[in-house]
Amino acid sequence: MIESMATAAVDNIKLAIEGKEPHAKASWSAICLGDMGHTGTAFVAIPQNPPRNVAWMKKGKMMRAAKVAFEKYFIRKMKKGTSEPVYEKYMLKMLGIERLK
């Protein structure tokens, strides 16, 4: 959700600098992974605020492993300077999750 809001803000600032009307809107979808010691949680909420079209949550050791794997993936992605690889964009789109409306 934070990436969605930041992308919308950057797009709108760019449009304002160019003298155009800002129109980018965040999607308010949320994908979260949480670490809770020996276990973890994961949830997806589309949109984040009720009423939701999708609300999914899981808890367990597998979710902690997913969090660790995602952290490694995210660090690698940032070191390469790629904020949204094309495969990530299309995979999330298949799940119905987009950054901007």
C-alpha positions in Angstrom: 0.0 0.0 0.0 2.9 2.4 0.8 4.4 1.8 -2.7 1.0 2.5 -4.2 0.7 5.8 -2.4 4.3 6.8 -3.2 3.9 6.0 -6.9 0.7 8.1 -7.1 2.4 11.0 -5.3 5.5 10.9 -7.5 3.3 10.7 -10.7 1.2 13.6 -9.5 4.2 15.7 -8.6 5.7 15.1 -12.0 2.4 16.0 -13.7 2.1 19.2 -11.6 5.7 20.2 -12.5 4.8 19.7 -16.2 1.8 22.0 -15.7 -0.7 19.1 -16.1 -3.6 18.2 -13.9 -2.6 15.4 -11.4 -4.8 12.3 -11.8 -2.9 9.3 -10.4 -4.7 7.5 -7.5 -3.4 4.8 -5.2 -5.1 1.4 -5.4 -5.2 1.0 -1.5 -4.5 -2.7 -1.9 -2.3 -4.2 0.9 0.0 -7.2 1.0 1.7 -7.6 4.3 4.1 -10.2 5.8 4.8 -10.1 9.5 7.5 -11.7 11.6 6.4 -12.9 15.1 9.5 -14.8 16.4 9.1 -18.4 15.4 6.0 -17.8 13.5 4.6 -15.2 11.1 1.5 -13.8 9.4 0.6 -12.9 5.9 -2.5 -11.0 4.7 -3.9 -9.5 1.5 -6.7 -6.9 1.6 -8.1 -5.4 -1.6 -8.9 -2.6 -0.9 -7.3 -2.2 2.6 -10.3 -0.3 4.0 -13.7 -2.1 4.3 -15.8 -3.0 2.4 -13.2 -5.4 1.0 -13.4 -7.5 -2.2 -10.6 -9.8 -0.9 -9.5 -10.5 2.7 -7.1 -13.3 3.2 -4.9 -14.1 6.2 -2.6 -17.0 7.2 -0.5 -17.6 10.3 2.3 -20.1 10.8 6.0 -21.0 10.4 5.6 -21.0 6.6 4.6 -17.3 6.7 7.8 -16.5 8.6 9.8 -18.3 5.9 7.9 -16.3 3.3 8.9 -13.1 5.1 12.6 -14.0 5.2 12.5 -15.0 1.5 10.7 -11.7 0.6 13.3 -9.7 2.6 16.1 -11.3 0.6 14.3 -10.8 -2.7 13.6 -7.1 -1.8 17.2 -6.4 -0.8 18.4 -7.9 -4.1 15.8 -5.9 -6.1 16.9 -2.6 -4.5 20.6 -3.3 -5.0 19.9 -3.8 -8.7 17.9 -0.6 -8.7 14.7 -2.3 -10.0 11.6 -1.1 -8.1 9.1 -3.1 -10.0 10.4 -5.9 -12.3 8.0 -6.8 -15.2 7.4 -10.3 -13.9 6.4 -8.9 -10.5 4.0 -6.4 -12.0 2.3 -9.1 -14.2 2.2 -11.7 -11.4 0.5 -9.2 -9.0 -1.9 -8.1 -11.8 -2.9 -11.8 -12.3 -3.8 -11.8 -8.6 -5.8 -8.6 -9.1 -3.3 -6.3 -7.3 -2.2 -3.1 -9.0 -0.3 -0.1 -7.7 -2.5 2.5 -9.3 -6.2 2.7 -10.2 
